[in-house]
């Protein structure tokens, strides 16, 4: 019989390791640490705005907005953006406010294809804008 005590073993000692005491000790330590750990029941105060932030186009601190119409035409503020990807990247690089702020939001019509929105986002990233977000309506 493989693994069992040999026939010449007269002491009756078992050569296998008994892991039950080790598991009991580990579970006891786990319970002690769980009880001794302080609970994170304290709440951190946060300030949630109650009013929606209204930005006018003449506000110098307003975030730039790239709007995409239902037909796929993109506009940065009031200026039209090219349909060509490389030309769009150059137009975005040439915008001084966009390069200074380093952030832009994209507001797309629900009928615009997903690929067009991703193309505009990629053009903004290629133009060196690190923060490109999506504008949404207040829920």
Secondary structure, 3 states (H helix, E strand, C coil): CCCCCCCCCCCCCCCCCCCHHHHHHHHHHHHHHHHHCCCCCCCCCCCCCCCCCCCCCCCCCCCEEEEECCCCCEEECCEECCCCHHHHHHHHHHCHHHHHHCEEEEEECCCCCHHHHHHHHHHHHHCCCCEEEECCCCC
